[in-house]
Amino acid sequence: MTLAPGRPLRILVVTIVHDPEDARIRHRQIPALLDAGHQVVYAAPFEAFGRTPPDGVHGLSLPRAAGRRRLTAVRMARGLVRRIGPHADVILLHDPDLLLAVAGLGARVAPVVWDVHEDTAAALSMRSWVPRALRPVLAWAVRLAERLAENRYHLLLAEHSYAARFRREHPVVPNSVLVPGRRPRPPGQDRVVYLGKISRARGAEEMIALAQAVPELTFQLIGPAEASLEPLLRAAHDAGHLTWTGFVPNDQAITMLSGACAGLALLHDEPNYTRSLPTKLVEYLAHGVPVVSTPNEAAADLVTSSGGGAIVPFGDIDAAARALRKLAADDSYRTTCATSGYDYVAANMNWYQDAGAFVRALEHATG
């Protein structure tokens, strides 16, 4: 397919797993496409999550794929792709489940781009709905599906470390963030923040315990939680140990970060977290907030390279408490972490620098 010079692309963006407000999809990629003059149809589980389509795009609601309930969503997505795909210039997929939705459609639909922003096989260890005995078999099946997808579709990688999973080179569009052009105000002394989905593997129980261990600081947890954790969070909120806001759209949530003393990323030692950088760490640093993180490889590399905060052992509440107290008590240390962290991500992890590469990758896929 050869496009007429300057003609806008018609791009179909599809997810059945992610919240339609996913920051990478909704707040970075789609605005980049619209700013480039392209047209976007966004198919996502709007009704399941209680969301509405963003301005400037045509939104279509799909069922949500969650736990073992996935086939209906895949089937509905396949029907949508078969109906709309022939009229699009590019189809951008965000879930490995959707590889089933486009399997065998070939040239009957537009070129397919799969945005790889998770190590699905490694993440199986955190999926409680997957029987342990089946995890090795499913991990093998996922790796096979990745190889098959590589031969049939265009791939975008969200991490340089993902390249080892594939045989050919693919463009990397990092999970960078919208870094403010002006350095944020200095961090405060008494507020600790967490931004993102709240789960046990992301350190939910450690954060609740930490809020009780350091009562002189205010803890603010921003984001939706796993259903099993909601009673614990409500109890901690009602007891005054922390403030839990629940879901807040990303463009509003990031405005709540500036001025905090520290941002938390107490992820567990899980295979999926080893090489995948927690975007929340980058968002904290981008808004002038020092970080306290566990030593997953990608997270530790960022904190060390940026000088933006402290690394504490997995599950060590006492070490995390000491790190927070040091940030709260030492104005010079806290300010140095915030300044150094902001400068690093502004230069190296800035979506304003990466958006063009993303748009060009989709434009290239039409050729």
HELIX and SHEET records of a PDB file:
HELIX    1   1 ALA A   23  GLN A   29  3                                   7    
HELIX    2   2 ILE A   30  ASP A   35  1                                   6    
HELIX    3   3 PHE A   46  PHE A   49  1                                   4    
HELIX    4   4 LEU A   71  ILE A   84  1                                  14    
HELIX    5   5 GLY A   85  HIS A   87  5                                   3    
HELIX    6   6 LEU A   98  VAL A  102  1                                   5    
HELIX    7   7 GLY A  106  ARG A  108  5                                   3    
HELIX    8   8 THR A  120  ALA A  123  1                                   4    
HELIX    9   9 LEU A  124  MET A  126  5                                   3    
HELIX   10  10 ARG A  132  LEU A  134  5                                   3    
HELIX   11  11 ARG A  135  ARG A  152  1                                  18    
HELIX   12  12 HIS A  160  ARG A  165  5                                   6    
HELIX   13  13 ALA A  204  ALA A  213  1                                  10    
HELIX   14  14 ALA A  227  LEU A  229  5                                   3    
HELIX   15  15 GLU A  230  ASP A  238  1                                   9    
HELIX   16  16 ASN A  250  ALA A  253  1                                   4    
HELIX   17  17 ILE A  254  MET A  256  5                                   3    
HELIX   18  18 PRO A  271  ARG A  275  1                                   5    
HELIX   19  19 THR A  279  ALA A  286  1                                   8    
HELIX   20  20 GLU A  297  SER A  306  1                                  10    
HELIX   21  21 ILE A  317  ALA A  329  1                                  13    
HELIX   22  22 ASP A  331  ASN A  348  1                                  18    
HELIX   23  23 TRP A  351  ALA A  365  1                                  15    
SHEET    1   A 6 HIS A  58  SER A  61  0                                        
SHEET    2   A 6 GLN A  39  ALA A  44  1                                        
SHEET    3   A 6 ARG A  10  VAL A  14  1                                        
SHEET    4   A 6 VAL A  90  LEU A  93  1                                        
SHEET    5   A 6 VAL A 112  VAL A 116  1                                        
SHEET    6   A 6 HIS A 154  LEU A 157  1                                        
SHEET    1   B 6 THR A 243  GLY A 246  0                                        
SHEET    2   B 6 THR A 218  ILE A 222  1                                        
SHEET    3   B 6 ARG A 191  LEU A 195  1                                        
SHEET    4   B 6 ALA A 262  ALA A 265  1                                        
SHEET    5   B 6 VAL A 291  SER A 293  1                                        
SHEET    6   B 6 GLY A 309  ILE A 311  1                                        
END                                                                             
